[in-house]
Amino acid sequence: MNDKQPLVLSVHIVGSAQFPRWIISDPWLRYYDGEGWTMNQAMAVRFASSNEACVEVQRLQMSGHEERQVRRYRTSVYLDLFADKEISLDELKEWAFRVSKLVMDPAACGLGPKPETLGNISIEWSELEQINEEGA
């Protein structure tokens, strides 16, 4: 049995409108400084995108779970694009990666379906494909 407390982390936007940055905090308002936790927000690692911060959150949450059995499940995510202009699949993938966020509420629902479990959710935009003919 793992006596370690589950690590519920949050990503916050800081900086200016012109130069937004993202930082990671825990429930006790300690900030991740790249090696550990500090009460000083100015010492927090700043990420250039929310996606970079979320990848680091997943890496931090995985600590202590590496030796556990992993079961992978798959579901569908649909993206409906309404456009009269030609959009390449690569343009769509790049835009979808930047704009999409999967929001989880571990404070209310836990980090997994049962205690001592961890669920990580990701969207593999590299697998995006068109499933209907144009105009259909």
C-alpha positions as CSV (number, residue, x, y, z in Angstrom):
1,M,0.0,0.0,0.0
2,N,1.3,3.5,-0.9
3,D,1.0,5.9,2.1
4,K,1.9,8.8,-0.1
5,Q,-0.7,11.5,-0.4
6,P,-2.2,12.0,-3.8
7,L,-0.7,15.0,-5.6
8,V,-3.5,17.3,-6.8
9,L,-1.9,20.1,-8.8
10,S,-3.2,23.2,-10.5
11,V,-1.9,25.3,-13.5
12,H,-2.3,29.1,-13.2
13,I,-1.7,31.8,-15.7
14,V,0.7,34.6,-14.6
15,G,2.6,37.3,-16.5
16,S,1.0,39.9,-18.8
17,A,-1.5,39.7,-21.6
18,Q,1.4,40.2,-24.1
19,F,3.6,37.6,-22.4
20,P,1.4,35.0,-20.5
21,R,3.2,32.3,-18.6
22,W,1.9,29.4,-16.6
23,I,3.0,28.0,-13.2
24,I,2.1,24.9,-11.1
25,S,0.9,25.0,-7.6
26,D,-0.3,22.4,-5.0
27,P,-3.3,22.7,-2.6
28,W,-1.2,24.5,0.0
29,L,-0.2,27.3,-2.5
30,R,3.3,26.0,-2.8
31,Y,4.8,26.6,-6.3
32,Y,6.9,24.2,-8.3
33,D,10.4,25.6,-8.8
34,G,11.7,22.8,-11.1
35,E,13.2,20.7,-8.2
36,G,10.7,21.0,-5.4
37,W,8.1,23.3,-3.8
38,T,8.4,26.9,-2.6
39,M,6.1,29.3,-0.9
40,N,7.6,32.1,-3.1
41,Q,5.6,32.4,-6.3
42,A,8.5,34.5,-7.9
43,M,10.7,31.3,-7.7
44,A,8.1,29.2,-9.6
45,V,9.1,27.7,-13.0
46,R,7.3,29.6,-15.7
47,F,6.1,27.7,-18.7
48,A,5.6,29.3,-22.2
49,S,2.4,27.4,-22.7
50,S,-0.3,25.8,-20.6
51,N,0.3,22.6,-22.6
52,E,3.9,22.5,-21.4
53,A,2.8,23.1,-17.8
54,C,0.2,20.3,-18.1
55,V,2.8,17.9,-19.4
56,E,4.9,18.7,-16.3
57,V,1.9,18.2,-14.0
58,Q,1.4,14.7,-15.5
59,R,5.1,13.9,-15.0
60,L,4.9,15.0,-11.4
61,Q,1.8,13.0,-10.7
62,M,3.4,9.9,-12.2
63,S,6.0,9.9,-9.4
64,G,5.5,6.8,-7.4
65,H,3.2,5.2,-9.9
66,E,5.9,4.0,-12.5
67,E,5.9,0.4,-11.2
68,R,2.2,0.0,-11.3
69,Q,0.4,-1.9,-14.0
70,V,-0.9,0.3,-16.8
71,R,-4.2,-0.3,-18.7
72,R,-4.9,1.9,-21.7
73,Y,-8.4,2.7,-22.9
74,R,-9.6,4.6,-25.9
75,T,-12.6,6.8,-26.7
76,S,-13.6,9.2,-29.4
77,V,-13.2,13.0,-29.4
78,Y,-15.0,14.8,-32.3
79,L,-14.0,18.1,-33.8
80,D,-16.5,19.8,-36.1
81,L,-14.9,22.5,-38.2
82,F,-17.3,25.0,-39.9
83,A,-15.3,26.8,-42.6
84,D,-15.5,28.0,-46.2
85,K,-11.7,28.3,-46.4
86,E,-9.4,25.5,-47.1
87,I,-7.7,24.3,-43.9
88,S,-4.9,21.7,-44.0
89,L,-5.0,18.8,-41.6
90,D,-1.6,19.9,-40.2
91,E,-3.0,23.4,-39.6
92,L,-6.0,21.9,-37.8
93,K,-3.9,19.6,-35.7
94,E,-1.6,22.4,-34.6
95,W,-4.6,24.7,-33.8
96,A,-6.4,21.9,-31.9
97,F,-3.3,21.1,-29.8
98,R,-2.9,24.8,-28.8
99,V,-6.6,25.5,-28.0
100,S,-7.8,22.2,-26.4
101,K,-7.7,21.4,-22.7
102,L,-8.9,18.4,-20.9
103,V,-10.1,19.6,-17.6
104,M,-10.2,17.2,-14.7
105,D,-11.4,17.9,-11.1
106,P,-9.3,15.7,-8.9
107,A,-10.1,17.8,-5.8
108,A,-13.8,16.7,-6.2
109,C,-13.4,13.3,-7.9
110,G,-9.9,12.0,-7.0
111,L,-6.9,11.3,-9.2
112,G,-8.4,8.0,-10.3
113,P,-11.6,5.9,-10.0
114,K,-10.5,4.5,-6.7
115,P,-8.0,5.5,-4.0
116,E,-4.4,4.7,-4.9
117,T,-5.1,4.9,-8.6
118,L,-4.1,7.5,-11.1
119,G,-5.8,8.3,-14.4
120,N,-4.0,10.4,-17.0
121,I,-6.0,11.6,-20.0
122,S,-4.5,12.8,-23.3
123,I,-5.7,13.6,-26.8
124,E,-3.5,12.3,-29.6
125,W,-4.0,15.1,-32.1
126,S,-1.4,13.4,-34.3
127,E,-4.1,10.8,-35.0
128,L,-6.6,13.3,-36.2
129,E,-8.3,12.4,-39.5
130,Q,-11.3,13.6,-41.5
131,I,-14.2,11.1,-41.3
132,N,-16.7,12.6,-43.7
133,E,-16.6,14.0,-47.2
134,E,-16.5,17.8,-47.5
135,G,-20.0,19.3,-47.4
136,A,-21.5,16.2,-45.9
